[in-house]
Amino acid sequence: MEFNQPPDSFEGEQKRQTEFESGDAKLAFDAKNLIGIARAQFEKTGVKMNPIAFAHRADDDMEALMAAIAKEQNAVNPAVEATRTQTAEPEAVEVDPRLATFKTDFDKDHAIQAKCSWTEIQSRLLARDGHYLALAQAMEQGGELFGVDAEGNPLISDRGDEPIMKGMNYKDTRDRVLYKHGADNKMITDKDGQPISTGYEMFPYSGDYEKSPEILQYEAHTGKPFIKSTYGQEWRSSWVESGENPPWPRDVYFIPSAAVGYAYVGNVPPLGEFRYRGVRRLLRVKKA
C-alpha cells in the first residue's frame, strides 16, 4: 500500500517512505522513528520528552500514533508493561464522581494518556479505601493530575500558580511536606520516636541547576512556569528537594518580567525565609 504521497504541486525530492504492507505497519514505523528522536534528544540534552511531541506532519493521526507509540514502548521496555498494557480503554469507563477533576486533567493531556490508562489511574486512587484520593484532595485546590513518572506512577501536585507554606526556611518546609505535624506544630512520631510520613514529596531537580522531568511535565501540562505569582507581577519561589541538610538548597524561582516570565532553578541559603518563597508538593500515586 502507498502512503505519504506528496501533493501534485510538490516539486522537491520525495524522501519519505511510501510503501508499507498496511496502515498498521506505517504507524509502527512512524512510532519507532519518533521514539528514536526522543531518545536522541534525551542523550543530547538530558531532557525526557514524550515521542508524540515530535509528531508534526499535517497528515498524522495523533490518536492512532499515540496508541502505536505506547504499543512499541511496551515491546522495547517490558519493565513498565504491567502499567501500559492497560492503555486500551473500554468504550465506556464509569468515572467515580470524586475523580471528575482528575479525569478532566487526564482528558486534556495526550502525554499522560500515552503513558497510563484512566482505568489504572482511577484504580490506584481508589485502592486501600481511597488512600491516595484522600491525599490528593487534601492538596491545594484539590490537587492536579499532571504527569506520569518513569516507573509509571501518576503524578499529582498542588493546584494553582502560587506556592504554599510561604515564609519558612528549607528545613522547616521540608519537614512539613514530608512528615505529619500536630495542631501544636510539633512533628508527630511513632512508638519508636520516628517521624510519620505524610505521603507527599518535594519536587526534585536534575543535574546541578536543571529542571527535573517532573517539573518539566508540570510546565508542559499547565502551560505555565512551575511557580509564579497569580498575576505574574511579583517574585515567587518554591523549595525543591535538596537532601536533609544541604549547605545551599535549590529552589525554583519566578522573575516577574515580561521579558523573562519564566521559572529557573537556583540556590539560596537554607535559612532563606522570605515571604514569597514556599513550596509545591508532589504526590506519586503508587500501585497498592
C-alpha positions as CSV (number, residue, x, y, z in Angstrom):
1,M,0.0,0.0,0.0
2,E,1.2,3.5,-0.8
3,F,1.3,6.3,1.8
4,N,2.9,9.7,2.2
5,Q,2.1,10.8,-1.3
6,P,3.1,14.4,-1.9
7,P,0.6,16.9,-3.5
8,D,0.6,17.4,-7.2
9,S,2.3,20.8,-6.7
10,F,5.3,19.2,-4.9
11,E,8.5,19.6,-7.0
12,G,11.2,18.5,-4.5
13,E,12.7,15.1,-3.8
14,Q,10.4,12.6,-2.0
15,K,12.4,11.4,1.0
16,R,9.6,9.7,3.0
17,Q,9.0,6.0,2.7
18,T,5.8,5.4,0.7
19,E,5.5,1.6,0.6
20,F,4.0,-0.3,3.6
21,E,2.2,-3.6,3.9
22,S,-0.7,-1.9,5.8
23,G,-1.7,1.2,7.8
24,D,-0.7,-0.5,11.0
25,A,2.8,-1.1,9.5
26,K,3.1,2.6,8.7
27,L,2.0,3.5,12.2
28,A,4.6,1.2,13.8
29,F,7.3,2.6,11.5
30,D,6.4,6.2,12.5
31,A,6.2,5.3,16.2
32,K,9.7,3.7,16.1
33,N,11.1,6.8,14.4
34,L,9.6,9.2,17.0
35,I,10.8,7.1,19.9
36,G,14.3,7.2,18.3
37,I,14.1,11.0,18.0
38,A,13.0,11.4,21.7
39,R,15.9,9.1,22.8
40,A,18.4,11.2,20.8
41,Q,17.0,14.4,22.3
42,F,17.4,12.9,25.8
43,E,21.0,11.8,25.1
44,K,21.8,15.3,23.8
45,T,20.1,17.4,26.4
46,G,19.2,15.2,29.3
47,V,15.5,16.2,28.9
48,K,12.9,13.4,28.6
49,M,10.1,14.2,26.2
50,N,7.2,12.2,25.0
51,P,7.8,10.9,21.5
52,I,4.4,12.3,20.4
53,A,5.8,15.8,20.9
54,F,7.9,15.4,17.7
55,A,4.9,14.4,15.5
56,H,4.1,17.5,13.4
57,R,3.1,16.4,10.0
58,A,-0.4,17.6,8.9
59,D,-1.5,14.1,7.9
60,D,-0.6,12.4,11.3
61,D,-3.5,10.7,13.0
62,M,-2.5,11.7,16.6
63,E,-4.7,9.3,18.5
64,A,-3.6,6.3,16.3
65,L,0.0,7.4,16.6
66,M,-0.1,7.7,20.4
67,A,-1.5,4.2,20.6
68,A,1.3,2.9,18.3
69,I,3.9,4.6,20.4
70,A,2.5,3.1,23.5
71,K,2.5,-0.4,21.9
72,E,6.1,0.0,20.7
73,Q,7.2,1.2,24.1
74,N,5.7,-1.9,25.7
75,A,7.7,-4.0,23.3
76,V,11.0,-2.3,23.9
77,N,10.5,-1.7,27.7
78,P,8.7,-4.6,29.3
79,A,9.6,-3.3,32.7
80,V,6.6,-1.0,32.5
81,E,4.3,-3.3,30.5
82,A,2.1,-4.0,33.6
83,T,1.0,-0.4,33.5
84,R,1.0,0.4,29.8
85,T,-0.8,-2.7,28.6
86,Q,-4.0,-1.2,30.1
87,T,-3.9,1.8,27.8
88,A,-6.6,0.4,25.6
89,E,-9.8,1.7,27.4
90,P,-13.2,0.1,27.1
91,E,-15.7,2.0,25.1
92,A,-17.4,3.4,28.3
93,V,-15.5,3.8,31.6
94,E,-17.6,4.7,34.6
95,V,-15.8,7.6,36.3
96,D,-16.2,7.9,40.1
97,P,-17.7,11.4,40.6
98,R,-15.0,12.1,43.2
99,L,-12.4,11.9,40.4
100,A,-14.1,14.2,37.9
101,T,-11.4,16.9,38.2
102,F,-8.6,14.4,37.7
103,K,-10.5,12.9,34.7
104,T,-10.6,16.4,33.2
105,D,-6.8,16.7,33.7
106,F,-6.3,13.3,32.1
107,D,-8.6,14.0,29.1
108,K,-6.7,17.2,28.1
109,D,-3.2,15.7,28.3
110,H,-2.1,13.3,25.5
111,A,1.2,12.8,27.2
112,I,-0.5,11.3,30.2
113,Q,-2.8,9.2,28.0
114,A,0.2,7.7,26.2
115,K,1.8,6.6,29.4
116,C,-1.0,5.3,31.6
117,S,-4.7,4.5,31.2
118,W,-7.5,6.2,33.1
119,T,-8.6,2.8,34.4
120,E,-5.2,2.4,36.0
121,I,-5.2,5.9,37.5
122,Q,-8.7,5.5,38.9
123,S,-7.9,2.1,40.3
124,R,-4.8,3.4,42.1
125,L,-6.6,6.5,43.5
126,L,-9.4,4.4,44.9
127,A,-7.3,1.5,46.3
128,R,-6.8,1.0,50.0
129,D,-10.1,2.7,50.8
130,G,-9.2,5.8,48.7
131,H,-5.8,6.3,50.4
132,Y,-4.3,8.3,47.5
133,L,-7.5,10.0,46.7
134,A,-7.7,11.5,50.3
135,L,-4.1,12.7,50.0
136,A,-4.8,14.3,46.6
137,Q,-7.9,16.0,47.7
138,A,-6.1,17.4,50.7
139,M,-3.7,19.2,48.4
140,E,-4.1,22.9,47.4
141,Q,-7.4,23.3,45.4
142,G,-7.9,19.5,45.5
143,G,-4.7,18.6,43.6
144,E,-3.9,18.4,39.9
145,L,-3.0,15.3,37.8
146,F,-0.2,16.5,35.5
147,G,2.0,13.6,34.5
148,V,3.4,10.1,34.9
149,D,6.9,9.3,36.2
150,A,9.5,6.9,34.7
151,E,8.1,4.0,36.9
152,G,4.5,4.5,35.6
153,N,3.3,6.3,38.7
154,P,0.7,9.0,38.1
155,L,1.8,12.4,39.4
156,I,-0.4,14.9,41.3
157,S,0.6,18.3,42.6
158,D,-0.8,21.3,44.5
159,R,-3.1,23.1,42.0
160,G,-2.7,26.9,41.4
161,D,0.1,29.3,40.4
162,E,1.2,30.2,43.9
163,P,3.4,28.3,46.3
164,I,2.0,27.2,49.7
165,M,3.7,27.3,53.1
166,K,5.3,30.6,52.4
167,G,7.8,32.3,54.6
168,M,9.6,29.2,56.1
169,N,13.2,28.1,55.8
170,Y,14.2,25.0,53.9
171,K,14.4,22.6,56.8
172,D,11.0,23.6,58.3
173,T,9.4,23.5,54.9
174,R,10.8,20.0,54.1
175,D,9.8,18.7,57.5
176,R,6.2,20.0,56.9
177,V,6.0,18.4,53.5
178,L,7.4,15.0,54.4
179,Y,6.3,14.4,58.0
180,K,3.0,14.8,59.9
181,H,2.6,17.6,62.4
182,G,0.0,18.2,65.1
183,A,-2.1,21.2,65.9
184,D,0.7,22.4,68.1
185,N,3.0,22.5,65.0
186,K,5.2,19.7,66.6
187,M,6.2,16.7,64.5
188,I,4.2,13.5,65.2
189,T,6.3,10.4,65.8
190,D,5.6,6.7,66.1
191,K,6.2,4.5,69.2
192,D,9.9,4.3,68.2
193,G,10.2,8.0,68.0
194,Q,10.4,8.1,64.2
195,P,8.6,10.8,62.2
196,I,5.4,9.6,60.4
197,S,5.4,10.2,56.6
198,T,2.6,12.4,55.1
199,G,2.9,10.6,51.7
200,Y,4.0,13.8,50.0
201,E,7.3,14.8,48.5
202,M,9.1,17.9,47.4
203,F,9.7,18.2,43.7
204,P,13.2,17.0,42.7
205,Y,15.6,18.9,40.4
206,S,18.1,17.4,38.0
207,G,21.8,17.8,37.5
208,D,23.2,21.0,39.0
209,Y,20.7,23.6,38.0
210,E,18.3,21.7,35.7
211,K,14.6,21.1,36.0
212,S,13.6,17.5,36.7
213,P,11.3,15.5,34.4
214,E,8.6,16.0,37.0
215,I,8.9,19.8,36.8
216,L,9.1,19.8,33.0
217,Q,5.9,17.7,32.9
218,Y,4.1,20.1,35.2
219,E,5.0,23.0,33.0
220,A,4.0,21.2,29.8
221,H,0.7,20.2,31.3
222,T,-0.3,23.6,32.7
223,G,1.4,25.7,30.0
224,K,2.8,27.9,32.9
225,P,6.0,28.3,34.8
226,F,6.4,25.8,37.6
227,I,5.8,28.6,40.1
228,K,4.6,32.2,39.7
229,S,2.6,34.9,41.3
230,T,-1.1,35.0,40.5
231,Y,-0.8,37.9,38.1
232,G,2.8,37.4,37.2
233,Q,3.9,40.7,38.7
234,E,5.8,39.6,41.8
235,W,8.7,37.3,42.6
236,R,7.8,33.8,43.7
237,S,10.0,30.8,44.7
238,S,9.5,27.1,45.6
239,W,11.9,25.0,47.5
240,V,12.8,21.7,45.8
241,E,14.2,18.5,47.3
242,S,17.9,19.1,48.1
243,G,18.6,16.5,50.8
244,E,18.4,16.7,54.6
245,N,21.0,19.4,55.5
246,P,22.3,21.0,52.3
247,P,24.6,24.0,52.5
248,W,22.8,25.6,49.5
249,P,19.4,24.1,48.9
250,R,17.9,24.5,45.5
251,D,14.7,26.5,44.7
252,V,12.8,27.2,41.5
253,Y,12.2,30.9,41.2
254,F,10.0,33.1,39.1
255,I,11.1,36.5,37.8
256,P,8.2,38.9,37.2
257,S,9.3,40.4,33.9
258,A,7.6,40.5,30.6
259,A,11.0,39.8,29.0
260,V,11.5,36.7,31.1
261,G,8.3,35.3,32.6
262,Y,10.0,32.0,33.3
263,A,11.0,29.9,36.2
264,Y,14.6,28.9,36.9
265,V,16.5,26.6,39.2
266,G,18.8,28.4,41.6
267,N,20.2,28.1,45.1
268,V,19.7,30.1,48.3
269,P,20.9,29.9,52.0
270,P,19.0,27.2,53.9
271,L,17.6,29.9,56.3
272,G,16.2,31.9,53.3
273,E,12.9,32.8,55.0
274,F,11.2,35.1,52.5
275,R,7.5,35.9,52.2
276,Y,7.4,35.0,48.5
277,R,9.2,31.6,48.9
278,G,7.1,28.4,49.7
279,V,6.7,25.0,48.1
280,R,4.7,23.0,45.6
281,R,4.1,19.4,46.9
282,L,4.3,16.3,44.8
283,L,2.3,13.0,45.2
284,R,3.2,9.8,43.4
285,V,0.2,7.5,43.1
286,K,1.9,4.1,43.5
287,K,0.4,0.7,42.9
288,A,-1.1,-0.9,46.0
